[in-house]
Amino acid sequence: MDCLSGRFLEVRIASAPERSCQARGRWIKTCNRTTWLGDKTSTSSGDSRPVPLALKKVSAMAATPLLLALDQGTSSSRAALFDPRGFPVASASAPLAISYPADGWVEQNPRDIWESQRLAMERLEKTISQEQRGAVVACGVTNQRETTILWRRGDGQPCGPALVWQDGRTSDICQQWKEEGLEQEWRARTGLLLDPYFSASKIRWLMRHEASASSAAANDDLCFGTVESWLLWNLSGQKRHCSDMSNASRTLLMDLKQRVWVDAFCEQTGLPLSALPELVPCRSDFGTIASGLPFAGVSIHALLGDQQAATLGQLCLQPGEAKCTYGTGAFLVVNTGSSIQRSDAGLLSTLGWTDDQGKPTYCLEGSLFNAGTVVQWLRDGLGIIETAAEINQLALSVADAGGVMLVPAFTGWGTPHWDPGARGLLIGLTRDTGRGQIARAALDGIALSVAGLVQLAEHSIGHGLGELAVDGGAAASDPLLQAQADSTGLRVRRPAYLQSTARGVALLAGVQAGLINNLKDLESLRGEQAEVFEPSLSAEQRQRWMKQWSDAISRSLHWHA
């Protein structure tokens, strides 16, 4: 029970890593003393183990300022509290529905996105004590990127669905722009490619097909935003219409070097310039959470795209440091410092984050559209597992994939092929192939896809990465991370707390709030309680494996020409 209020307090205590690859933690209800990182605690069940969280007993919490992170993802929304060192204190989540109305189409209801985030906030606020609630001093917002929303300024009602980043319905629009010779300038100025992944073609599609959007534009009543803009609009009581530079850099509408909207690109989409959000730094004063909402009155101090936030959360603060997040998709991000690193191999130049004056840190990024969705497909499509966690046991029940490979191109291929017509492939099946081999091939396929991104990144920056920090829900899988180490030849580091996205935006909000002097002061914490996976294959074995993988990918491309 909460020793002050007499209520039960839910606190997440992450367990020590287990080779069985079960969930890396469990929820307990306790009023036992919990201490700083590395100390021991005894629960009511009597077991004693290291606690990889910086939790204090509730009676001391009032003296500890807390940071609120709102983490809006593709399949769920999360609200989490952190202390100023980035250690998690409590969290809550709410699911989010996603719709696939046609092949390659992926959409969500903008109202559902907001309601999911609001519900996560409400659940968290009801879970914590009054003392903890009073200690929350700043909020940061992080989000699924590129997902595109149009709404009416006058009443805040959406103009059609939110077109999700995975949505590929706009491939014809992108192809038309390419045929018109627009791609070279677009790529030079934005660091991106003309692909349905990004927001520009999604805006064009909505403007063409949603009558409410064109009507709002005609009446100068239209607002465009990616998800952080939509959340801020609702969090602020419809007072702030802003987009931070990290999210804006994923729209195909922002000049990456000048960090301004490009009017000509906006006009190409049919979007009135008056519909653009104010372009702002990633940390600043964005107002407060409106009255009547959970955590009302808390200052909003940070906005950051999810992959950039995870890079910060992993404390990849030096040029050349890299992380990979395994969520719905998998995303490799390499810090390139103050310089824009260009790639001729399909990697993206993007803005990582800024200070409060807009001074940028840039990154190089590789994108895999399907990672966690592969596990969902095995569960909901094939039905060979009942829960996501079962894939690990099933994969470890066999020595290897038995020559089977699963190419996870369910909604097209991102880096380096940028082929919206690619589709998934399961190849190498024999009469001896069973559930175990397919499960193993699924995890191997995610790892091999990321390994291809790592090779491209190392070539682009001119040196090896040395170590790969990993996070996200699927990073709880031991066989996945061992395959990642084997396929890349890198040391793979898994932190005790896998939700680096929420942690990163909380830390950025803490800097703006004055609770953290410099994020580099926290770098010494990066390896604490982390588990490391070392490569077990020889260079020759790795090369053969990657060659076979390259052959499998080639068969999946241009399936829908």
N, C-alpha and C positions, 0 to 999 in steps of 0.2 A: 504494500500500500504506500501511497504518497505519505510520508511521515509527517507532513505538515497539514494537509487537508483531509487526510483519511480516505482519499480516493486512490484507486489503483493507477499506477503510472506505467505506461508502456515504454520500454526502452529497448532498442535493438543492440544486442551484444553479439558481435561477430565471433564465431568459433574459430579455433585454429584450423588451418587448411587440412582437409581430409582427402586421402587418395581416392576414396570412393566417389568423390565429386558430387556429394550431396550439396544442398544449399549451404552457402558459407555463412550461416548464422541462424538464429532462431529468436523468436520474440519471447521474452520472459516478463513476468510481473514481479517486481521486487522493490523493497525499500532498503535492501542491503547497501552497505557502503561500496561505492565504486570509485576507483582511483585513477590516477594518471596513467598514460600509456606505459605498458611494460610491467606495471604492478600486478599483483594477484588479487583475485576476489573470490569469495566463497558464496555461492548462491544457496537458496533454501534447499536445493537438492544435495548440497554438500560437496559438489565438485569444485576444484580450484584450477584456474587456468589464466594465462595472460589475457588481459582485456585490451584490445587494440583501439579503444576509444578513449577520448579525454572527457570522461564524465566525472562529475563531482556529486556528492550527496546533495539531495534536493535543497536542504537547508542552506547550502552555500551558493546555490545557483543565482540568487538575487544579486550577488556581488559580481557575477560573471556576465558581461554583455554578450548577447547572442545575435547571430546573423541569420536572417531568413532567406532561403533560396527557393524560388519557384521554378521547377524544372518541367517544362511542358514538352512531352515527347510524342512520338507517332502513335503509340498504343496505350499510353497512360500519362497521367500528370502526377507530379510529386511536389510536396512541400516539405522542407527539411530545415532543421535548426543546427547551426554549427557554432562552436566557440571561436574566438579570434585566432586560434592556431589552426583552424580548419578541421577540428575533430568533431564528428557528428554527435549530436545530443538526442534528437528524436526526429521521426519522419512519418509521413502518412501519404497515401497515394489513392488515386481513383482511376478506373479504366476509361478508355476512350475508344468508341466504335470507329471502324474504318470500313469503307464501302468500295467494292470493285464492280461497278455497273457494266463494264465491258472489258474485253481483253486489253490490257495495258492502261486502263483507266483506274485511278486511285483517288478517292475523294473523301472528305469529311464535312460534317456540318459545323460551320464556325461557332454556332451557339453551343454545340456539344463540346468543342474545344474549350471555350470559356467556362462552361459549367463544370467540366471535369477538373479544371484548375481550381475553380472556386471551392468545389467539394473537397479537394485535397487539403486546401487551406483550412476549411472548416473542421475537418477531421483532426488535423494537427492541433488547432487551437483548443479543441475540446479535450485532447489527450494531455496537454501539458498543464502545469500548475499556474496559479495566478502570478506567483513570483517569477516563473520563467516567462510568462507572457509579458510582464512588465519590463523584463530585461532585453527584449527584442528591440534593437536600435536601428537596424537598417535591413533593406530587402534588395536582393538581386534577382533578375529574371533571365532565364535561359530557355532555349526553345528549339524545336525542330526547325530547320532552316528551309529556305526556298519556297515552302508551302505558301500559297498565294490567296489572299482574301481581299474582296472588294465589299465595301459597305457604304450606307448612306450616312452622311454627316449629321443630317437633321434628326434622325431617330435611332441611329446606330444599328439598323437592320441590315443583315448581309444581302448582297446582290449575287445570289447563287452559291454553289458549294465552294469550299476551300479545296483548291487543286493541290494535292499533296506532292511533295518533292519527287516521289516515285512515279508520278503520273506521266504517261508517255503519249497522251492523245494529241500533243501538239507537234509531233515529228514532221508533219507536212508543212507547218508554219516555218519551222527551223530550216527545212530543206529549201523552201522558197526564198528565205533570206540569204541562204548560202548561194543559190543560183543567181541572186541579184548582186552578188559580190560584196556582201556586207560583213562577212565573218572576220576578215583580216583586221579591220578597224575595231570591231567589237572586241576581238581577242586582245589586241594591243592595248586598248584602254581599260578593259575590265579584268584581264587576266584569266577570263573564262572562255568557254567554247559555246557555239550556238547549239544548244541541246535542250530537249524538253525538261531536263532536270531543273533548270534555273527559271526564275520568275517571269522573264520578259514574254516568252511565248505563251505562258499561262494567262498573263494579263490580256494578251491579244485574243486568245480564245474566249475568255469571259466577256470581253467587250463585244465580240461578234455574236455570241450565242445567248447571253443573258440580257433580256430586254430591260430588266430593272437596272442593270449597270449602265447601259447606254442612256436610259432615261435620267438617271442620277447625274451622269456626266453632262447632259444637255442642260440640266438645271443647276450646274455648279455645286452639286451636293454629293459628290463621289469622293470616297477615301480609299486609297490603296495601302496595304501593309502586309508584311510577312507576320509571322505569329507573334513576335515580341511587340509589334505595333498594335495588333489587335488586343493583346493582353493588357498593355499599358493603357490603351483607350478605355477599357472596361475597369481596370484597377483604379484609374484616376477619376472615375465618374464621368467619362467622356470629355475630359478636359485637355488631355495631352495626345497629340497625334505625331509620334516620333518614330524614327528608325535609327538604331545605332549602326556605326560604320562596319562592324563585323557582319551583321546580317545584311546590310545594304550591299556589301561586296559580293553577295551571292545572288543578286537579282539580275545581273547583266545591265544595270542602269547606272552604276556608280563608277566614276573614273578612279581606278585603284591608286594612282599616284597623287592626283589632286584632291581626292576624297570629296568630290562634289557630284551631284546628279548630272547626267549628260542629257540635255534637253532633246537632242536629235534621237537618241535611243528611246526615250520615253514616248516621243511622238510616233515612232515606228510601231509601238504597241497599240496606239490609239488612246493612250491614257492622257487626260488633260494634266498639264503641269500643276494645276491647283489641287489635284488629287494626291500628289506626292506628300509623304510625311516629312516633317522637319528632320534633317540629317544631323545627328548628334554624336558626340564621343561615347565610348563604351561605359565610361563612368562619369557621373555628374549628379546634379540634383534634378530628378525627374518628377518631383512632387511627392505626395503621400497617398497611401491606400485610402480610398474614399470611405466615408462614414457608411455604416450598414454592412460592410464587408468584413470577413475575418481579418484580423490584424489591422483593423482600421487605425489610421494615424501614423503607421510606420513609414519612414522615409524610403523611397525607391532610389537607390544609388547606383545600380549597375544594370546594363542590358548587354547580353552576349549570346551569340549563336552557340548551339550545343557543343559542336566539335572544338571550337576555340575555347569554350569554358572547360572542357575536359583537359585540354592541353595545359591550361593554367592550373587546374586542379591537380594534375600530375607534377606540377612545378617544373615543367619543361621550359625554363626561362632563358636558357642559353642557346645561341645558334647551333644547329646540328642535333639538338635533342628532339626525340620523337616519341609519340604515343599512338596507340591504335585503340579505338573504342569499338566494342562489339555490341551493337544494339540491334535495331531493326535491320540496319545495314552495318558495314564496317568501314571505318574512316581512319586513314593514316594521315597524321599531321606532323610536319617537321618545322620547327622554329627556324626562320632565316634572318631574324634580327631586324635591323632597320632597312634592309635592302629587299627589293622585290626580286625573287628568284624566278626566272622564266624557264619553262620546260618545253622541249619540242617533242616530248614523248607522251603527251596526254595528261600530265599532271597539271593541277590548277594552281595559279598564284592567287593568294587570298589574303585578306587582312585578318590578323589574329586578334588583336585588341589594341586599345589606345589608352593613353592617360587622360586626365580630365581636360587637357588642352587639345586633344585630338592627335597627339604624336603617336605614330603607329609602330607596332611590331607586326611584321609580315610572316606568313607561313606558306609552305608548299604542301599541297594536299592531294591524296589519292582517294577515290570514292568507290566503294563496292555497295551496290544497291540492296543486296540481299545477304543477310547473315542470320540474325535471329529468326527471320521468316522461313529459313530452311528448316529449323527445328519445329516451328509451328506447322509447316507442311507435313513433316513426318508424323506429327500428332493429329492434326485435323484433316489432312488430305489422305495420306496413306493409312493412318491409324495403327502404325507399328509401335507407338508408345502412347501412354495415357497421360503422362505429365512430361514437361520439358526436361526435368532432372533425370528422367529415365534414359535419355540418350547417352549419358556418360556410362552408366552401367552396361548398356547394350553394346556400346562401342568397345569397351574394355573386355567384353566377353569373347572377342576374337583377337587373333594375333595381329591382323592387319586387315585392310579393306579387300583383300583377295583380288586385286587388279581392277576393282570397281572405282569409278570416279563420278562425282556428282558436281556438275557445273551449275552454280546457283544464279542463273540469269533469268529468273522468273519474270522480271519486269524490264528486261533489257540489260545491257552491260555499260558500266561507267568507265572508269580509267582502266586501260588506256584506249579502249576501242571506241567508246562513246557510240554504241550501236543500240538504238531503241528497238531494233528488229530482232535482236538476239533473244533466245529463249533457253530455259533450263535443259540440262542434258544429264541423263544417267546412263553411263556406258561401261562396258566390260562385264556385263552380267553373264553368268553361267548357271548351269543347273545346281551348282554348289552354293550359289549366292543366297544368303539369308538375311534376316533382319539385322544381325550384328554387322555384317559387311556394309550394308546400306547406311547404317548409323555411323559407322567409322568413316565411310566415304563422304558423308555429309559434313562432318567436322573437318576432315582433311580438306574438303573443297573450300571451306571458309579460309582455312590457314593458307592453302596454296594461292588463293586469290590475293590475300594480303601480302604474301611473299612476292608476288609479281609487282605489287605497289612498292615494296621495299627496294627491290632491284632498281626500279625506275628512279626512286628518290636518291639512292646512293649514287647512281650515275649522274643525276642532275646536280648534286651538291659537291661531287668530286671526291667523296670519301665514304667509308662505311659508317653505319650508325652505331655499332658497338653494342648498344642495348636498346630494347624496345619496351617502353612502359605500356601496360595494357589495363583496360577497365571496361565497364559495361557489364550487363547481366551475363552474357555468354562467357565472359572471362572467368567465371567460376568453374569452368570445365577444365579439368586437368588434361584429358586427352587432346582437347583443342589447343591448349597452350604448349603441350609437348610437340604437337605437330607444327605449331608456329615456330618454335625454336629450331626444329629439325629442317623445316623448309626454308628458313631465312639464314641459318647459321648464326643467329644472334642470341644473346642472353635475353630472356624475356622476364620482366619484373612485374609481378602482380601485387598491388597494395592490399592491405587488410580490408580497406573500405573501397568497394568497387564503383560507387556512384561519384566519380570524379567531376562529372558535369555540374552537379549541384554544388559541390565543394568549390569549384573554380569560380563560379559567379558569386558565391558567398564571400570568398576571399577578396574579390574585386570590390564588392560593396563595402567590405571592412576597410579597405584602403581609403576609399572615398569618405567613409565615416570617421576616419582618423584613428581607428582601432589597430591598424596594422601600418607600421612605418614604411616597410619595404618587403615585398613578397620574397625577395632574395634572402631575407633573414630566416625564412622557413625552409630553405633548401636542405638543411641538415636533417629534416624530418622525413625526407622523401623515401629513404630506404627502410625506415623503421617498420618492423612487423611484416615486411614484404616477403613473398616467396619467389624464388628464382628458378626458372626452367632453363637448363643448359642443353645445347644441341647434342644429339646422340648419333647422328649420321655423319659419314665421311663426306668430303666435298664431292667425290665421284658419285656416291649414292644420291646426294642431294641434286646434282646436275641431271642425273637420269630421271629422277622423280619429276623435276620441273619441266624437262623436255616432254615427257608423256603428258603432263598437265597442259602444256602449250598446245599439243596436238588435240586434246579434248576440247579446249576453248575454241579452236579454229572451227570445229564442227558445229558449234552452237551459234556462230555469228550469222547475221543476215537471214535468219530463219523466216522472218516476215519481211520480205524485201519491200 
